[in-house]
Amino acid sequence: MKYVNYAGAVRVLTGDAVADAVIRYAAALHQSRLSDVVSVPTTDEFGAANTVELLLAPAVAVALEPAPDDDLEPEGGAFLAEMRRRTEAVLAVDASRFPTDLGR
């Protein structure tokens, strides 16, 4: 289990593989100057499954920290496949082709 520390204010408890997928996707988005909203499978303090929506964007800090292991780790198979697909799609975009001053 790991905590996804989001924007320095929120700690989201989730499984190791899910947390690792979130941080990899956040890094890919940052590298490509893109953002996205993801619904992350989580576990609350009582072990109940839940989801939290996170905005992943270059200006939003995301970090991981270890959490106590729990047998009630959230299911993440579909989430992990979707994160892999999104990460690969973002990394396939050549961000240097886009101006950095869009909308200004």
MOPAC internal coordinates of N, CA, C and O (Angstrom, degrees):
PM7 1SCF
backbone

  N    0.0000 0     0.00 0     0.00 0    0    0    0
  C    1.4464 1     0.00 0     0.00 0    1    0    0
  C    1.5313 1   108.19 1     0.00 0    2    1    0
  O    1.2310 1   121.86 1   -31.71 1    3    2    1
  N    1.3310 1   114.04 1   148.29 1    3    2    1
  C    1.4605 1   120.55 1   177.17 1    5    3    2
  C    1.5213 1   108.98 1  -141.84 1    6    5    3
  O    1.2310 1   121.87 1   -24.41 1    7    6    5
  N    1.3371 1   114.02 1   155.59 1    7    6    5
  C    1.4522 1   120.38 1   169.72 1    9    7    6
  C    1.5185 1   108.04 1   -96.55 1   10    9    7
  O    1.2310 1   120.54 1   -45.96 1   11   10    9
  N    1.3204 1   116.57 1   134.04 1   11   10    9
  C    1.4549 1   121.82 1   168.12 1   13   11   10
  C    1.5251 1   104.69 1   -95.38 1   14   13   11
  O    1.2310 1   120.73 1   -68.90 1   15   14   13
  N    1.3302 1   116.22 1   111.10 1   15   14   13
  C    1.4596 1   120.87 1   177.22 1   17   15   14
  C    1.5152 1   107.66 1   -87.08 1   18   17   15
  O    1.2310 1   121.22 1   -61.02 1   19   18   17
  N    1.3113 1   115.28 1   118.98 1   19   18   17
  C    1.4578 1   121.26 1  -171.63 1   21   19   18
  C    1.5233 1   110.21 1  -114.99 1   22   21   19
  O    1.2310 1   120.66 1   -57.62 1   23   22   21
  N    1.3185 1   116.35 1   122.38 1   23   22   21
  C    1.4670 1   123.82 1   174.95 1   25   23   22
  C    1.5264 1   112.41 1    56.48 1   26   25   23
  O    1.2310 1   120.01 1  -155.65 1   27   26   25
  N    1.3154 1   117.59 1    24.35 1   27   26   25
  C    1.4558 1   121.29 1   177.84 1   29   27   26
  C    1.5158 1   114.72 1    69.41 1   30   29   27
  O    1.2310 1   119.93 1  -173.50 1   31   30   29
  N    1.3344 1   117.73 1     6.50 1   31   30   29
  C    1.4548 1   119.50 1  -174.49 1   33   31   30
  C    1.5221 1   114.33 1  -128.87 1   34   33   31
  O    1.2310 1   119.66 1   158.03 1   35   34   33
  N    1.3198 1   118.25 1   -21.97 1   35   34   33
  C    1.4622 1   121.77 1  -173.65 1   37   35   34
  C    1.5212 1   109.43 1  -125.21 1   38   37   35
  O    1.2310 1   120.83 1   -45.73 1   39   38   37
  N    1.3362 1   116.02 1   134.27 1   39   38   37
  C    1.4670 1   121.26 1   174.21 1   41   39   38
  C    1.5186 1   108.04 1  -113.86 1   42   41   39
  O    1.2310 1   121.21 1   -56.93 1   43   42   41
  N    1.3294 1   115.30 1   123.07 1   43   42   41
  C    1.4606 1   121.77 1  -178.72 1   45   43   42
  C    1.5242 1   107.89 1  -111.63 1   46   45   43
  O    1.2310 1   120.21 1   -57.66 1   47   46   45
  N    1.3305 1   117.20 1   122.34 1   47   46   45
  C    1.4604 1   122.43 1   179.99 1   49   47   46
  C    1.5226 1   109.45 1   -88.09 1   50   49   47
  O    1.2310 1   121.10 1   -54.24 1   51   50   49
  N    1.3371 1   115.50 1   125.76 1   51   50   49
  C    1.4637 1   119.89 1   179.37 1   53   51   50
  C    1.5196 1   109.71 1  -152.51 1   54   53   51
  O    1.2310 1   120.55 1    -2.30 1   55   54   53
  N    1.3117 1   116.56 1   177.70 1   55   54   53
  C    1.4561 1   121.57 1   179.85 1   57   55   54
  C    1.5221 1   112.04 1   -73.24 1   58   57   55
  O    1.2310 1   120.91 1   -20.00 1   59   58   57
  N    1.3220 1   115.87 1   160.00 1   59   58   57
  C    1.4675 1   121.38 1  -178.87 1   61   59   58
  C    1.5221 1   112.41 1   -56.76 1   62   61   59
  O    1.2310 1   120.18 1   130.50 1   63   62   61
  N    1.3255 1   117.25 1   -49.50 1   63   62   61
  C    1.4671 1   120.64 1  -176.52 1   65   63   62
  C    1.5248 1   111.13 1   -64.35 1   66   65   63
  O    1.2310 1   120.10 1   140.82 1   67   66   65
  N    1.3262 1   117.42 1   -39.18 1   67   66   65
  C    1.4653 1   121.23 1   178.76 1   69   67   66
  C    1.5237 1   109.99 1   -65.24 1   70   69   67
  O    1.2310 1   120.17 1   132.90 1   71   70   69
  N    1.3305 1   117.29 1   -47.10 1   71   70   69
  C    1.4682 1   120.90 1   179.42 1   73   71   70
  C    1.5239 1   110.85 1   -60.51 1   74   73   71
  O    1.2310 1   120.37 1   136.45 1   75   74   73
  N    1.3167 1   116.89 1   -43.55 1   75   74   73
  C    1.4691 1   120.60 1   179.21 1   77   75   74
  C    1.5260 1   111.13 1   -62.66 1   78   77   75
  O    1.2310 1   120.05 1   140.91 1   79   78   77
  N    1.3303 1   117.51 1   -39.09 1   79   78   77
  C    1.4687 1   121.03 1   178.37 1   81   79   78
  C    1.5250 1   110.93 1   -66.05 1   82   81   79
  O    1.2310 1   120.22 1   140.86 1   83   82   81
  N    1.3301 1   117.18 1   -39.14 1   83   82   81
  C    1.4713 1   121.03 1   178.63 1   85   83   82
  C    1.5223 1   110.43 1   -62.80 1   86   85   83
  O    1.2310 1   119.82 1   133.79 1   87   86   85
  N    1.3303 1   117.94 1   -46.21 1   87   86   85
  C    1.4655 1   120.39 1  -177.32 1   89   87   86
  C    1.5311 1   110.86 1   -68.38 1   90   89   87
  O    1.2310 1   119.82 1   142.81 1   91   90   89
  N    1.3258 1   117.95 1   -37.19 1   91   90   89
  C    1.4753 1   120.24 1   176.83 1   93   91   90
  C    1.5271 1   110.71 1   -64.30 1   94   93   91
  O    1.2310 1   120.57 1   137.20 1   95   94   93
  N    1.3270 1   116.52 1   -42.80 1   95   94   93
  C    1.4641 1   120.16 1   179.59 1   97   95   94
  C    1.5303 1   110.50 1   -67.32 1   98   97   95
  O    1.2310 1   120.10 1   138.66 1   99   98   97
  N    1.3290 1   117.41 1   -41.34 1   99   98   97
  C    1.4706 1   120.65 1   177.41 1  101   99   98
  C    1.5245 1   110.63 1   -60.13 1  102  101   99
  O    1.2310 1   120.11 1   139.24 1  103  102  101
  N    1.3311 1   117.40 1   -40.76 1  103  102  101
  C    1.4681 1   121.13 1   178.65 1  105  103  102
  C    1.5259 1   110.95 1   -65.43 1  106  105  103
  O    1.2310 1   120.23 1   138.45 1  107  106  105
  N    1.3304 1   117.17 1   -41.55 1  107  106  105
  C    1.4694 1   120.56 1   178.66 1  109  107  106
  C    1.5271 1   110.75 1   -64.14 1  110  109  107
  O    1.2310 1   120.30 1   138.08 1  111  110  109
  N    1.3313 1   117.04 1   -41.92 1  111  110  109
  C    1.4596 1   120.47 1   177.62 1  113  111  110
  C    1.5228 1   110.79 1   -62.90 1  114  113  111
  O    1.2310 1   120.55 1   136.47 1  115  114  113
  N    1.3225 1   116.56 1   -43.53 1  115  114  113
  C    1.4655 1   120.85 1   178.98 1  117  115  114
  C    1.5285 1   110.56 1   -60.13 1  118  117  115
  O    1.2310 1   120.85 1   133.04 1  119  118  117
  N    1.3089 1   115.98 1   -46.96 1  119  118  117
  C    1.4631 1   121.82 1  -179.35 1  121  119  118
  C    1.5305 1   111.24 1   -60.08 1  122  121  119
  O    1.2310 1   120.34 1   146.05 1  123  122  121
  N    1.3157 1   116.95 1   -33.95 1  123  122  121
  C    1.4616 1   121.91 1  -177.28 1  125  123  122
  C    1.5304 1   113.21 1   -96.77 1  126  125  123
  O    1.2310 1   120.49 1  -177.11 1  127  126  125
  N    1.3328 1   116.66 1     2.89 1  127  126  125
  C    1.4687 1   122.52 1  -178.95 1  129  127  126
  C    1.5321 1   111.72 1    56.96 1  130  129  127
  O    1.2310 1   120.82 1  -135.99 1  131  130  129
  N    1.3181 1   116.03 1    44.01 1  131  130  129
  C    1.4607 1   122.54 1   179.80 1  133  131  130
  C    1.5233 1   109.54 1  -122.55 1  134  133  131
  O    1.2310 1   120.46 1   -10.37 1  135  134  133
  N    1.3255 1   116.73 1   169.63 1  135  134  133
  C    1.4602 1   121.34 1   175.10 1  137  135  134
  C    1.5213 1   109.05 1  -139.19 1  138  137  135
  O    1.2310 1   120.93 1   -16.84 1  139  138  137
  N    1.3294 1   115.84 1   163.16 1  139  138  137
  C    1.4591 1   121.40 1  -179.65 1  141  139  138
  C    1.5228 1   108.35 1  -162.01 1  142  141  139
  O    1.2310 1   120.64 1   -20.77 1  143  142  141
  N    1.3129 1   116.38 1   159.23 1  143  142  141
  C    1.4590 1   122.82 1   173.71 1  145  143  142
  C    1.5214 1   107.46 1  -108.86 1  146  145  143
  O    1.2310 1   120.66 1   -48.46 1  147  146  145
  N    1.3336 1   116.35 1   131.54 1  147  146  145
  C    1.4597 1   120.93 1   178.36 1  149  147  146
  C    1.5252 1   109.71 1  -124.84 1  150  149  147
  O    1.2310 1   120.85 1   -35.56 1  151  150  149
  N    1.3208 1   115.98 1   144.44 1  151  150  149
  C    1.4638 1   122.48 1   175.42 1  153  151  150
  C    1.5204 1   107.49 1   -97.41 1  154  153  151
  O    1.2310 1   120.74 1   -74.09 1  155  154  153
  N    1.3118 1   116.20 1   105.91 1  155  154  153
  C    1.4613 1   122.76 1  -172.86 1  157  155  154
  C    1.5274 1   110.28 1   -93.82 1  158  157  155
  O    1.2310 1   119.80 1   -54.36 1  159  158  157
  N    1.3455 1   117.99 1   125.64 1  159  158  157
  C    1.4662 1   119.68 1   174.97 1  161  159  158
  C    1.5258 1   109.56 1   -69.76 1  162  161  159
  O    1.2310 1   120.80 1   -50.31 1  163  162  161
  N    1.3263 1   116.08 1   129.69 1  163  162  161
  C    1.4614 1   121.70 1  -176.17 1  165  163  162
  C    1.5224 1   110.55 1  -131.30 1  166  165  163
  O    1.2310 1   121.76 1    -5.24 1  167  166  165
  N    1.3087 1   114.23 1   174.76 1  167  166  165
  C    1.4576 1   122.59 1   173.65 1  169  167  166
  C    1.5187 1   107.28 1  -128.93 1  170  169  167
  O    1.2310 1   120.05 1   -48.97 1  171  170  169
  N    1.3310 1   117.50 1   131.03 1  171  170  169
  C    1.4612 1   118.60 1   177.81 1  173  171  170
  C    1.5274 1   110.42 1   -81.44 1  174  173  171
  O    1.2310 1   120.65 1     0.77 1  175  174  173
  N    1.3317 1   116.37 1  -179.23 1  175  174  173
  C    1.4675 1   120.24 1  -175.50 1  177  175  174
  C    1.5234 1   113.67 1   -64.77 1  178  177  175
  O    1.2310 1   119.98 1   165.78 1  179  178  177
  N    1.3426 1   117.65 1   -14.22 1  179  178  177
  C    1.4558 1   121.78 1   178.43 1  181  179  178
  C    1.5261 1   112.41 1  -100.42 1  182  181  179
  O    1.2310 1   120.46 1  -178.98 1  183  182  181
  N    1.3366 1   116.73 1     1.02 1  183  182  181
  C    1.4540 1   121.18 1   178.79 1  185  183  182
  C    1.5157 1   114.68 1    90.01 1  186  185  183
  O    1.2310 1   120.37 1  -174.93 1  187  186  185
  N    1.3287 1   116.89 1     5.07 1  187  186  185
  C    1.4656 1   120.17 1   179.55 1  189  187  186
  C    1.5250 1   110.47 1   -79.59 1  190  189  187
  O    1.2310 1   121.02 1   -40.55 1  191  190  189
  N    1.3324 1   115.66 1   139.45 1  191  190  189
  C    1.4662 1   120.91 1   178.36 1  193  191  190
  C    1.5230 1   109.92 1   -70.19 1  194  193  191
  O    1.2310 1   121.26 1   -36.45 1  195  194  193
  N    1.3203 1   115.20 1   143.55 1  195  194  193
  C    1.4514 1   122.26 1  -178.35 1  197  195  194
  C    1.5212 1   108.03 1  -153.65 1  198  197  195
  O    1.2310 1   119.93 1    -5.89 1  199  198  197
  N    1.3118 1   117.75 1   174.11 1  199  198  197
  C    1.4628 1   121.68 1   171.14 1  201  199  198
  C    1.5173 1   108.59 1  -133.87 1  202  201  199
  O    1.2310 1   121.59 1   -31.99 1  203  202  201
  N    1.3214 1   114.57 1   148.01 1  203  202  201
  C    1.4569 1   122.19 1   177.85 1  205  203  202
  C    1.5164 1   107.18 1  -129.63 1  206  205  203
  O    1.2310 1   120.60 1   -46.58 1  207  206  205
  N    1.3205 1   116.47 1   133.42 1  207  206  205
  C    1.4591 1   119.66 1   176.39 1  209  207  206
  C    1.5208 1   109.07 1   -91.79 1  210  209  207
  O    1.2310 1   121.07 1   -50.74 1  211  210  209
  N    1.3307 1   115.57 1   129.26 1  211  210  209
  C    1.4575 1   121.84 1   179.63 1  213  211  210
  C    1.5170 1   109.69 1  -121.80 1  214  213  211
  O    1.2310 1   121.05 1   -44.19 1  215  214  213
  N    1.3278 1   115.60 1   135.81 1  215  214  213
  C    1.4550 1   121.32 1   170.88 1  217  215  214
  C    1.5188 1   106.89 1   -87.40 1  218  217  215
  O    1.2310 1   120.38 1   -61.75 1  219  218  217
  N    1.3104 1   116.88 1   118.25 1  219  218  217
  C    1.4598 1   121.62 1   176.37 1  221  219  218
  C    1.5182 1   106.87 1  -102.60 1  222  221  219
  O    1.2310 1   120.73 1   -60.37 1  223  222  221
  N    1.3308 1   116.21 1   119.63 1  223  222  221
  C    1.4612 1   121.82 1  -176.33 1  225  223  222
  C    1.5215 1   108.59 1  -149.24 1  226  225  223
  O    1.2310 1   120.13 1   -22.80 1  227  226  225
  N    1.3394 1   117.35 1   157.20 1  227  226  225
  C    1.4665 1   120.21 1  -178.04 1  229  227  226
  C    1.5300 1   114.13 1   -55.31 1  230  229  227
  O    1.2310 1   119.50 1   147.00 1  231  230  229
  N    1.3214 1   118.56 1   -33.00 1  231  230  229
  C    1.4628 1   120.94 1  -176.56 1  233  231  230
  C    1.5287 1   113.57 1   -88.40 1  234  233  231
  O    1.2310 1   119.84 1  -178.56 1  235  234  233
  N    1.3227 1   117.91 1     1.44 1  235  234  233
  C    1.4648 1   121.58 1  -177.99 1  237  235  234
  C    1.5237 1   109.26 1  -106.87 1  238  237  235
  O    1.2310 1   121.00 1   -58.96 1  239  238  237
  N    1.3308 1   115.69 1   121.04 1  239  238  237
  C    1.4670 1   120.63 1  -179.26 1  241  239  238
  C    1.5278 1   110.58 1   -75.74 1  242  241  239
  O    1.2310 1   121.25 1   -46.89 1  243  242  241
  N    1.3294 1   115.21 1   133.11 1  243  242  241
  C    1.4629 1   122.18 1   175.78 1  245  243  242
  C    1.5236 1   106.94 1  -131.85 1  246  245  243
  O    1.2310 1   120.61 1   -49.17 1  247  246  245
  N    1.3328 1   116.45 1   130.83 1  247  246  245
  C    1.4627 1   121.14 1   178.85 1  249  247  246
  C    1.5256 1   108.56 1  -139.84 1  250  249  247
  O    1.2310 1   120.90 1   -21.79 1  251  250  249
  N    1.3265 1   115.88 1   158.21 1  251  250  249
  C    1.4630 1   121.42 1   177.91 1  253  251  250
  C    1.5131 1   109.52 1  -114.27 1  254  253  251
  O    1.2310 1   120.79 1   -33.11 1  255  254  253
  N    1.3320 1   116.10 1   146.89 1  255  254  253
  C    1.4604 1   120.97 1   171.90 1  257  255  254
  C    1.5230 1   108.60 1  -143.24 1  258  257  255
  O    1.2310 1   120.76 1   -31.14 1  259  258  257
  N    1.3228 1   116.16 1   148.86 1  259  258  257
  C    1.4640 1   119.14 1  -179.45 1  261  259  258
  C    1.5310 1   111.08 1   -62.70 1  262  261  259
  O    1.2310 1   121.13 1   -30.50 1  263  262  261
  N    1.3181 1   115.44 1   149.50 1  263  262  261
  C    1.4608 1   122.41 1   175.81 1  265  263  262
  C    1.5230 1   107.31 1  -130.91 1  266  265  263
  O    1.2310 1   120.28 1   -20.49 1  267  266  265
  N    1.3236 1   117.06 1   159.51 1  267  266  265
  C    1.4679 1   118.80 1   177.07 1  269  267  266
  C    1.5262 1   110.39 1   -57.96 1  270  269  267
  O    1.2310 1   120.60 1   -41.44 1  271  270  269
  N    1.3244 1   116.47 1   138.56 1  271  270  269
  C    1.4621 1   120.35 1   178.52 1  273  271  270
  C    1.5191 1   110.13 1   -64.90 1  274  273  271
  O    1.2310 1   121.41 1   -31.61 1  275  274  273
  N    1.3098 1   114.91 1   148.39 1  275  274  273
  C    1.4551 1   121.67 1  -177.52 1  277  275  274
  C    1.5220 1   107.85 1  -142.43 1  278  277  275
  O    1.2310 1   120.35 1   -44.86 1  279  278  277
  N    1.3118 1   116.94 1   135.14 1  279  278  277
  C    1.4616 1   120.70 1   178.18 1  281  279  278
  C    1.5237 1   112.05 1   -69.91 1  282  281  279
  O    1.2310 1   120.18 1   164.36 1  283  282  281
  N    1.3251 1   117.27 1   -15.64 1  283  282  281
  C    1.4588 1   121.60 1  -177.20 1  285  283  282
  C    1.5256 1   111.41 1   -96.75 1  286  285  283
  O    1.2310 1   120.76 1  -140.04 1  287  286  285
  N    1.3209 1   116.16 1    39.96 1  287  286  285
  C    1.4580 1   121.05 1   179.58 1  289  287  286
  C    1.5263 1   109.55 1   -60.19 1  290  289  287
  O    1.2310 1   120.18 1   -44.88 1  291  290  289
  N    1.3539 1   117.26 1   135.12 1  291  290  289
  C    1.4655 1   119.11 1  -176.62 1  293  291  290
  C    1.5208 1   112.63 1   -64.29 1  294  293  291
  O    1.2310 1   121.17 1   -31.42 1  295  294  293
  N    1.3274 1   115.36 1   148.58 1  295  294  293
  C    1.4623 1   120.93 1   175.22 1  297  295  294
  C    1.5184 1   108.28 1   -68.27 1  298  297  295
  O    1.2310 1   120.56 1   -41.94 1  299  298  297
  N    1.3067 1   116.53 1   138.06 1  299  298  297
  C    1.4508 1   117.70 1  -176.78 1  301  299  298
  C    1.5079 1   114.82 1  -139.00 1  302  301  299
  O    1.2310 1   119.07 1  -169.58 1  303  302  301
  N    1.3291 1   119.38 1    10.42 1  303  302  301
  C    1.4636 1   121.40 1  -175.01 1  305  303  302
  C    1.5157 1   113.96 1   -54.74 1  306  305  303
  O    1.2310 1   120.06 1   126.84 1  307  306  305
  N    1.3212 1   117.50 1   -53.16 1  307  306  305
  C    1.4686 1   120.94 1  -179.55 1  309  307  306
  C    1.5199 1   110.48 1   -67.23 1  310  309  307
  O    1.2310 1   120.43 1   140.97 1  311  310  309
  N    1.3319 1   116.79 1   -39.03 1  311  310  309
  C    1.4648 1   120.66 1   178.62 1  313  311  310
  C    1.5199 1   110.62 1   -62.08 1  314  313  311
  O    1.2310 1   120.26 1   134.99 1  315  314  313
  N    1.3252 1   117.10 1   -45.01 1  315  314  313
  C    1.4660 1   120.87 1  -178.89 1  317  315  314
  C    1.5210 1   111.35 1   -62.89 1  318  317  315
  O    1.2310 1   120.07 1   138.32 1  319  318  317
  N    1.3226 1   117.48 1   -41.68 1  319  318  317
  C    1.4672 1   120.59 1   178.05 1  321  319  318
  C    1.5249 1   110.62 1   -63.33 1  322  321  319
  O    1.2310 1   120.47 1   138.78 1  323  322  321
  N    1.3252 1   116.70 1   -41.22 1  323  322  321
  C    1.4697 1   120.53 1   179.08 1  325  323  322
  C    1.5287 1   111.05 1   -66.73 1  326  325  323
  O    1.2310 1   119.96 1   139.77 1  327  326  325
  N    1.3309 1   117.69 1   -40.23 1  327  326  325
  C    1.4713 1   120.48 1   178.71 1  329  327  326
  C    1.5263 1   110.85 1   -65.29 1  330  329  327
  O    1.2310 1   120.30 1   140.80 1  331  330  329
  N    1.3303 1   117.03 1   -39.20 1  331  330  329
  C    1.4733 1   120.10 1   176.20 1  333  331  330
  C    1.5224 1   110.61 1   -61.33 1  334  333  331
  O    1.2310 1   120.70 1   134.64 1  335  334  333
  N    1.3341 1   116.27 1   -45.36 1  335  334  333
  C    1.4618 1   120.77 1  -179.73 1  337  335  334
  C    1.5271 1   110.81 1   -62.10 1  338  337  335
  O    1.2310 1   120.40 1   133.36 1  339  338  337
  N    1.3275 1   116.84 1   -46.64 1  339  338  337
  C    1.4682 1   120.53 1  -178.96 1  341  339  338
  C    1.5269 1   111.39 1   -65.73 1  342  341  339
  O    1.2310 1   120.37 1   138.11 1  343  342  341
  N    1.3206 1   116.89 1   -41.89 1  343  342  341
  C    1.4679 1   120.34 1  -179.52 1  345  343  342
  C    1.5209 1   110.30 1   -62.31 1  346  345  343
  O    1.2310 1   120.22 1   134.17 1  347  346  345
  N    1.3238 1   117.18 1   -45.83 1  347  346  345
  C    1.4672 1   120.56 1   178.82 1  349  347  346
  C    1.5260 1   111.14 1   -61.91 1  350  349  347
  O    1.2310 1   120.03 1   140.61 1  351  350  349
  N    1.3305 1   117.55 1   -39.39 1  351  350  349
  C    1.4669 1   121.03 1   179.50 1  353  351  350
  C    1.5227 1   111.21 1   -65.53 1  354  353  351
  O    1.2310 1   120.45 1   137.59 1  355  354  353
  N    1.3293 1   116.74 1   -42.41 1  355  354  353
  C    1.4665 1   120.45 1   179.73 1  357  355  354
  C    1.5191 1   110.57 1   -65.76 1  358  357  355
  O    1.2310 1   120.35 1   136.95 1  359  358  357
  N    1.3201 1   116.94 1   -43.05 1  359  358  357
  C    1.4642 1   119.86 1  -178.74 1  361  359  358
  C    1.5227 1   112.03 1   -68.56 1  362  361  359
  O    1.2310 1   119.96 1   160.38 1  363  362  361
  N    1.3248 1   117.69 1   -19.62 1  363  362  361
  C    1.4609 1   121.08 1   178.09 1  365  363  362
  C    1.5269 1   112.06 1   -78.44 1  366  365  363
  O    1.2310 1   120.27 1   165.51 1  367  366  365
  N    1.3437 1   117.10 1   -14.49 1  367  366  365
  C    1.4639 1   121.80 1   179.87 1  369  367  366
  C    1.5204 1   109.02 1   -82.67 1  370  369  367
  O    1.2310 1   120.64 1   -48.54 1  371  370  369
  N    1.3204 1   116.38 1   131.46 1  371  370  369
  C    1.4640 1   121.38 1   176.32 1  373  371  370
  C    1.5254 1   107.72 1   -89.47 1  374  373  371
  O    1.2310 1   120.16 1   -83.87 1  375  374  373
  N    1.3350 1   117.30 1    96.13 1  375  374  373
  C    1.4636 1   122.25 1  -175.85 1  377  375  374
  C    1.5187 1   112.62 1   -63.13 1  378  377  375
  O    1.2310 1   119.45 1   157.01 1  379  378  377
  N    1.3164 1   118.65 1   -22.99 1  379  378  377
  C    1.4645 1   120.82 1  -178.21 1  381  379  378
  C    1.5267 1   111.64 1   -68.53 1  382  381  379
  O    1.2310 1   119.88 1   165.14 1  383  382  381
  N    1.3307 1   117.83 1   -14.86 1  383  382  381
  C    1.4634 1   120.59 1   179.38 1  385  383  382
  C    1.5196 1   112.32 1   -78.89 1  386  385  383
  O    1.2310 1   119.87 1   169.06 1  387  386  385
  N    1.3382 1   117.86 1   -10.94 1  387  386  385
  C    1.4512 1   121.47 1  -176.69 1  389  387  386
  C    1.5175 1   110.09 1  -105.80 1  390  389  387
  O    1.2310 1   119.83 1   -40.61 1  391  390  389
  N    1.3460 1   117.92 1   139.39 1  391  390  389
  C    1.4653 1   119.60 1   177.51 1  393  391  390
  C    1.5209 1   110.71 1   -66.61 1  394  393  391
  O    1.2310 1   120.56 1   -31.98 1  395  394  393
  N    1.3240 1   116.54 1   148.02 1  395  394  393
  C    1.4679 1   120.70 1  -179.42 1  397  395  394
  C    1.5135 1   112.10 1   -84.89 1  398  397  395
  O    1.2310 1   119.54 1   172.01 1  399  398  397
  N    1.3229 1   118.48 1    -7.99 1  399  398  397
  C    1.4637 1   120.89 1  -176.50 1  401  399  398
  C    1.5260 1   112.64 1  -110.08 1  402  401  399
  O    1.2310 1   120.00 1  -145.35 1  403  402  401
  N    1.3168 1   117.60 1    34.65 1  403  402  401
  C    1.4609 1   121.07 1   179.03 1  405  403  402
  C    1.5220 1   110.43 1   -58.90 1  406  405  403
  O    1.2310 1   120.47 1   -47.00 1  407  406  405
  N    1.3167 1   116.71 1   133.00 1  407  406  405
  C    1.4533 1   120.93 1   175.95 1  409  407  406
  C    1.5058 1   114.85 1    79.51 1  410  409  407
  O    1.2310 1   119.29 1  -172.95 1  411  410  409
  N    1.3048 1   118.96 1     7.05 1  411  410  409
  C    1.4735 1   120.09 1  -179.26 1  413  411  410
  C    1.4897 1   110.66 1  -105.85 1  414  413  411
  O    1.2310 1   120.10 1   180.00 1  415  414  413

